[in-house]
């Protein structure tokens, strides 16, 4: 990515040799996430040029001298939840909020991990996955079994970890709860599955695309609502016993859907915002609703403990509880990545995958 909103270009970027806790990975599959799209369209700033991509799986091909968690040949999934392991947030069990990520990057007096024509390139979210290889810190990597297809494993890196985690880790949905999921992309559909796995008694999926709503029903939704319905809030409240839902998972990243979600909750209900809202946005909620203990909270990457959660989610996959295959509905080559970005803007596909095979 050389400029906001301009087509991505395929160029030869140089990678350094793994040092210390660094791992070199051959990329097998990388998902196109709306977070990539938000940076590409300029909703968030990032030093340019950069290599986008952060939902990814591949094979370890080289490791630094201090690496202990993986060896050459391991199949791995990567996450943006890179952590130092020693800051107060890491030590309190919230490594996804790590405040000392610079400790996991190369210091200024060392060569950049990525460079182009001799100039350093800043890694995108500590990963830069739209590439044949990645040079990353060991804390970004978790080993998986070779029984998992790479295309399924890749979506664990962001979409599934975020959606499932928002339900299981952040919202902590219980079996007696009613849950609304706004947005049925890869994250939202993972949240639908998370609500089903948690045993929610009612799961209402909201989206404008009929195909996605049908998929939501297959993955566990009990009810569906067209988000284009001008009375969408009333429709959801009516479905949820006329009181509203216990939990709303907002997986779109829009101010209006967050505010609608807040209006869909019952007394004591919670809205968990998962979608990446453009920087500088503000949300307005009625203070009367706060009096009745309605809550609005955020969720970063599903409040994940990545090295704990991915093995747990793979157990769910092996047991047939978690469906990964139906989340990927389109595949492109790296040369077709701009077409993939264009397809993302149509909101037709839950997940588009770049296949390096």
C-alpha positions as CSV (number, residue, x, y, z in Angstrom):
1,X,0.0,0.0,0.0
2,X,1.6,3.2,-1.2
3,X,-1.3,5.6,-0.9
4,X,-4.8,5.7,0.6
5,X,-7.4,4.4,-1.7
6,X,-5.0,3.5,-4.5
7,X,-4.6,0.0,-5.9
8,X,-2.1,-2.2,-4.0
9,X,1.0,-3.1,-6.0
10,X,2.9,-6.4,-6.0
11,X,6.6,-5.6,-5.3
12,X,9.7,-7.4,-4.1
13,X,10.2,-6.5,-0.4
14,X,13.4,-7.7,1.4
15,X,13.1,-9.5,4.7
16,X,15.8,-9.7,7.3
17,X,17.2,-12.9,8.9
18,X,15.4,-13.9,12.1
19,X,17.0,-12.6,15.3
20,X,16.3,-13.4,18.9
21,X,12.6,-14.2,19.3
22,X,11.8,-13.7,15.6
23,X,10.2,-16.3,13.3
24,X,10.2,-16.5,9.5
25,X,6.9,-18.0,8.1
26,X,5.9,-19.1,4.6
27,X,2.4,-17.8,4.1
28,X,-0.2,-20.3,2.9
29,X,-3.5,-18.4,3.3
30,X,-4.5,-14.9,4.4
31,X,-8.0,-13.5,4.9
32,X,-9.2,-10.1,3.7
33,X,-10.6,-8.4,6.8
34,X,-12.6,-5.1,6.9
35,X,-9.9,-3.8,9.2
36,X,-7.5,-3.9,6.2
37,X,-10.1,-2.1,4.2
38,X,-10.6,0.6,6.9
39,X,-6.8,1.4,6.8
40,X,-6.8,1.2,3.0
41,X,-9.7,3.7,2.6
42,X,-8.1,6.1,5.1
43,X,-10.3,5.7,8.2
44,X,-7.1,5.1,10.2
45,X,-3.6,6.4,9.7
46,X,-0.6,4.2,9.1
47,X,3.0,5.0,7.9
48,X,3.3,4.3,4.2
49,X,4.3,2.4,2.3
50,X,3.3,-0.7,4.2
51,X,2.2,-4.3,3.5
52,X,-1.4,-4.9,4.7
53,X,-2.9,-8.2,6.0
54,X,-3.2,-9.6,9.5
55,X,-5.4,-12.8,9.3
56,X,-3.0,-15.5,8.3
57,X,-1.7,-19.1,8.6
58,X,1.5,-20.7,7.3
59,X,4.6,-22.8,8.0
60,X,7.7,-21.9,10.0
61,X,10.8,-22.0,7.9
62,X,13.4,-20.3,10.1
63,X,13.7,-19.2,13.8
64,X,15.9,-16.9,15.8
65,X,18.2,-18.2,18.5
66,X,15.9,-17.4,21.4
67,X,12.7,-18.9,20.0
68,X,11.3,-21.7,22.2
69,X,7.6,-22.1,21.2
70,X,7.9,-23.3,17.5
71,X,10.4,-25.1,15.3
72,X,10.9,-25.3,11.6
73,X,8.1,-27.1,9.9
74,X,5.4,-26.2,12.4
75,X,2.0,-25.1,11.0
76,X,1.1,-21.8,12.7
77,X,-1.6,-19.1,13.0
78,X,-0.6,-15.5,13.6
79,X,-2.3,-12.7,15.5
80,X,-2.0,-9.0,15.9
81,X,-2.2,-9.5,19.7
82,X,1.6,-9.4,20.0
83,X,2.5,-9.0,23.7
84,X,5.6,-8.3,25.8
85,X,4.6,-10.6,28.7
86,X,5.9,-8.4,31.4
87,X,3.9,-5.1,31.5
88,X,1.1,-4.7,34.0
89,X,-1.7,-5.6,31.6
90,X,0.1,-8.8,30.4
91,X,0.7,-9.8,34.0
92,X,-2.9,-9.3,34.9
93,X,-4.1,-11.7,32.1
94,X,-5.0,-9.0,29.5
95,X,-2.1,-9.5,27.1
96,X,-4.4,-8.4,24.2
97,X,-4.1,-4.9,25.7
98,X,-0.3,-5.0,26.0
99,X,1.2,-1.5,26.4
100,X,4.8,-2.4,25.7
101,X,4.6,-3.7,22.2
102,X,7.8,-1.9,21.2
103,X,9.6,-4.5,23.2
104,X,8.5,-7.0,20.6
105,X,9.9,-5.0,17.7
106,X,13.4,-4.3,16.5
107,X,15.1,-1.4,18.1
108,X,16.1,1.6,16.0
109,X,19.7,0.7,15.9
110,X,19.0,-2.6,14.1
111,X,18.0,-3.1,10.5
112,X,14.3,-3.1,9.7
113,X,12.5,-6.5,9.4
114,X,11.1,-5.3,6.1
115,X,12.7,-3.0,3.6
116,X,12.2,-1.8,0.0
117,X,15.1,-0.3,-2.1
118,X,17.0,0.1,1.1
119,X,14.3,2.0,2.9
120,X,12.6,0.5,6.0
121,X,8.9,-0.5,5.9
122,X,6.7,-0.4,8.9
123,X,4.9,-3.7,9.5
124,X,1.1,-3.5,9.4
125,X,-0.2,-4.4,12.9
126,X,3.1,-6.2,13.6
127,X,2.4,-8.7,10.8
128,X,2.1,-7.7,7.1
129,X,0.4,-10.8,5.9
130,X,-0.3,-10.1,2.2
131,X,3.1,-11.5,1.3
132,X,4.8,-14.8,0.5
133,X,6.8,-14.6,3.8
134,X,6.5,-12.9,7.1
135,X,9.2,-12.0,9.7
136,X,7.5,-11.6,13.1
137,X,7.9,-11.8,16.8
138,X,7.4,-15.2,18.5
139,X,4.5,-13.9,20.6
140,X,2.5,-13.4,17.4
141,X,2.6,-17.1,16.6
142,X,0.7,-20.1,17.9
143,X,1.3,-23.7,16.7
144,X,-1.5,-25.7,15.3
145,X,-1.9,-29.3,14.1
146,X,-1.4,-30.2,10.5
147,X,-4.9,-31.6,10.3
148,X,-6.3,-28.1,10.0
149,X,-6.5,-26.8,6.4
150,X,-4.6,-23.5,6.1
151,X,-7.6,-21.7,4.8
152,X,-9.6,-22.6,7.9
153,X,-6.7,-21.9,10.2
154,X,-6.2,-18.4,8.7
155,X,-9.7,-17.2,9.8
156,X,-8.9,-18.2,13.4
157,X,-6.3,-15.4,13.4
158,X,-8.8,-12.5,13.4
159,X,-12.4,-13.1,12.4
160,X,-13.1,-16.2,14.5
161,X,-11.0,-15.1,17.4
162,X,-12.7,-11.8,17.5
163,X,-16.3,-13.0,17.1
164,X,-16.1,-16.0,19.4
165,X,-14.0,-14.1,21.9
166,X,-16.5,-11.1,22.0
167,X,-19.2,-13.6,23.1
168,X,-17.2,-15.9,25.3
169,X,-14.5,-13.7,26.8
170,X,-15.9,-10.1,26.7
171,X,-19.6,-10.4,26.9
172,X,-19.5,-13.7,28.8
173,X,-22.9,-14.8,27.4
174,X,-24.7,-17.4,29.5
175,X,-27.2,-20.1,28.6
176,X,-30.3,-18.1,29.6
177,X,-29.4,-15.1,27.6
178,X,-30.8,-13.6,24.4
179,X,-28.2,-12.3,21.9
180,X,-28.4,-10.0,18.9
181,X,-25.6,-10.0,16.4
182,X,-25.5,-6.9,14.1
183,X,-23.6,-7.7,10.9
184,X,-23.1,-11.2,9.5
185,X,-19.6,-11.0,8.0
186,X,-16.8,-13.3,9.2
187,X,-16.7,-11.7,12.7
188,X,-20.5,-11.6,13.1
189,X,-21.1,-15.2,11.9
190,X,-18.4,-16.3,14.4
191,X,-20.3,-14.4,17.1
192,X,-23.4,-16.2,16.1
193,X,-21.6,-19.5,16.6
194,X,-20.1,-18.3,19.9
195,X,-23.6,-17.5,21.1
196,X,-24.8,-21.0,20.1
197,X,-21.7,-22.6,21.8
198,X,-22.5,-20.6,24.9
199,X,-26.0,-22.0,24.9
200,X,-27.8,-18.8,24.4
201,X,-31.6,-19.4,24.3
202,X,-32.2,-16.9,21.5
203,X,-29.8,-15.6,18.8
204,X,-31.1,-12.8,16.4
205,X,-28.9,-12.1,13.4
206,X,-29.2,-8.8,11.6
207,X,-27.8,-8.1,8.1
208,X,-29.1,-6.6,4.8
209,X,-27.8,-9.6,2.7
210,X,-30.2,-12.5,2.4
211,X,-27.4,-15.0,1.7
212,X,-25.7,-14.1,4.9
213,X,-28.8,-14.3,7.0
214,X,-29.4,-17.8,5.6
215,X,-25.9,-18.8,6.5
216,X,-26.5,-17.3,10.0
217,X,-29.5,-19.6,10.4
218,X,-27.3,-22.6,9.5
219,X,-24.7,-21.6,12.0
220,X,-27.0,-21.2,14.9
221,X,-29.2,-18.1,14.7
222,X,-32.8,-18.6,15.8
223,X,-34.2,-15.5,14.2
224,X,-33.1,-13.2,11.4
225,X,-33.9,-9.5,10.7
226,X,-33.2,-7.4,7.6
227,X,-31.1,-4.4,8.8
228,X,-32.7,-2.3,6.0
229,X,-36.1,-2.5,7.8
230,X,-36.9,1.0,9.0
231,X,-38.4,-0.5,12.2
232,X,-35.4,-2.8,12.8
233,X,-35.1,-1.8,16.5
234,X,-38.8,-2.4,17.2
235,X,-38.6,-5.7,15.3
236,X,-35.7,-7.0,17.4
237,X,-37.3,-5.8,20.7
238,X,-40.5,-7.6,19.8
239,X,-38.7,-10.8,19.0
240,X,-36.8,-10.6,22.3
241,X,-39.9,-11.0,24.5
242,X,-40.9,-7.3,24.0
243,X,-38.1,-6.3,26.4
244,X,-35.0,-6.3,24.2
245,X,-31.9,-8.5,24.3
246,X,-29.5,-9.3,27.1
247,X,-26.6,-8.9,24.8
248,X,-26.0,-7.1,21.5
249,X,-22.8,-7.8,19.6
250,X,-22.1,-5.0,17.1
251,X,-19.8,-6.4,14.4
252,X,-20.1,-3.7,11.7
253,X,-18.3,-0.7,13.2
254,X,-20.9,2.0,12.5
255,X,-22.1,4.7,14.9
256,X,-25.7,4.3,13.9
257,X,-25.7,0.5,14.4
258,X,-24.1,0.9,17.8
259,X,-26.8,3.3,18.8
260,X,-29.5,1.0,17.4
261,X,-27.9,-1.9,19.3
262,X,-28.1,0.1,22.5
263,X,-31.9,0.6,21.9
264,X,-32.3,-3.1,21.4
265,X,-31.1,-4.0,24.9
266,X,-33.3,-4.7,27.9
267,X,-32.7,-3.3,31.3
268,X,-29.3,-4.7,32.5
269,X,-28.4,-5.4,28.9
270,X,-25.0,-4.9,27.3
271,X,-23.8,-3.8,23.9
272,X,-20.3,-5.1,23.0
273,X,-18.7,-3.2,20.1
274,X,-16.5,-5.4,18.0
275,X,-16.6,-3.6,14.7
276,X,-13.7,-1.1,13.9
277,X,-15.4,2.3,14.1
278,X,-13.6,5.1,12.1
279,X,-11.2,7.1,14.3
280,X,-12.7,10.1,16.1
281,X,-16.3,8.9,16.0
282,X,-18.7,9.5,18.9
283,X,-21.7,7.6,20.1
284,X,-24.7,9.1,21.9
285,X,-26.8,7.0,24.3
286,X,-29.7,8.1,26.6
287,X,-28.6,8.6,30.2
288,X,-32.0,7.3,31.3
289,X,-30.9,3.9,29.9
290,X,-27.7,4.0,31.8
291,X,-29.7,4.4,35.0
292,X,-31.2,1.0,34.3
293,X,-27.8,-0.6,34.0
294,X,-27.6,-0.8,30.3
295,X,-23.9,-1.0,29.4
296,X,-21.8,-0.1,26.3
297,X,-18.3,-1.7,26.1
298,X,-15.6,-2.4,23.5
299,X,-13.8,-5.6,22.6
300,X,-10.3,-5.8,21.1
301,X,-9.7,-9.0,19.2
302,X,-12.3,-10.7,21.3
303,X,-10.4,-10.0,24.6
304,X,-8.3,-12.9,23.5
305,X,-5.5,-14.9,25.1
306,X,-4.4,-16.0,21.7
307,X,-2.2,-18.9,22.8
308,X,-4.9,-20.2,25.0
309,X,-7.9,-19.5,22.8
310,X,-6.7,-20.9,19.4
311,X,-6.2,-24.5,20.8
312,X,-9.6,-24.3,22.5
313,X,-11.3,-23.2,19.2
314,X,-9.5,-26.0,17.3
315,X,-10.9,-28.5,19.8
316,X,-14.4,-27.1,19.0
317,X,-13.6,-27.5,15.3
318,X,-12.5,-31.1,15.7
319,X,-15.6,-31.8,17.8
320,X,-17.8,-30.5,15.0
321,X,-19.1,-27.6,17.2
322,X,-17.3,-24.8,15.3
323,X,-17.8,-24.4,11.6
324,X,-14.9,-22.8,9.9
325,X,-15.4,-24.0,6.3
326,X,-18.6,-22.1,5.6
327,X,-17.0,-18.8,6.6
328,X,-14.7,-18.6,3.5
329,X,-16.9,-18.1,0.4
330,X,-14.4,-16.7,-2.1
331,X,-10.7,-17.2,-2.9
332,X,-8.3,-15.1,-4.8
333,X,-4.6,-15.2,-5.7
334,X,-2.2,-12.5,-4.5
335,X,-2.3,-10.9,-8.0
336,X,-6.1,-10.6,-7.6
337,X,-6.0,-8.8,-4.3
338,X,-7.4,-5.5,-5.6
339,X,-10.4,-7.4,-7.0
340,X,-10.8,-9.0,-3.6
341,X,-10.8,-5.6,-1.9
342,X,-13.5,-4.4,-4.4
343,X,-15.6,-7.5,-3.6
344,X,-15.3,-6.7,0.1
345,X,-17.0,-3.4,-0.5
346,X,-20.0,-5.1,-1.8
347,X,-20.4,-6.9,1.6
348,X,-21.5,-10.0,-0.3
349,X,-18.9,-12.5,1.1
350,X,-18.3,-13.3,4.8
351,X,-14.6,-13.9,4.2
352,X,-12.5,-13.6,1.1
353,X,-9.2,-15.6,1.3
354,X,-5.9,-15.0,-0.5
355,X,-4.6,-18.5,-1.4
356,X,-0.9,-18.8,-1.7
357,X,-1.0,-22.5,-2.6
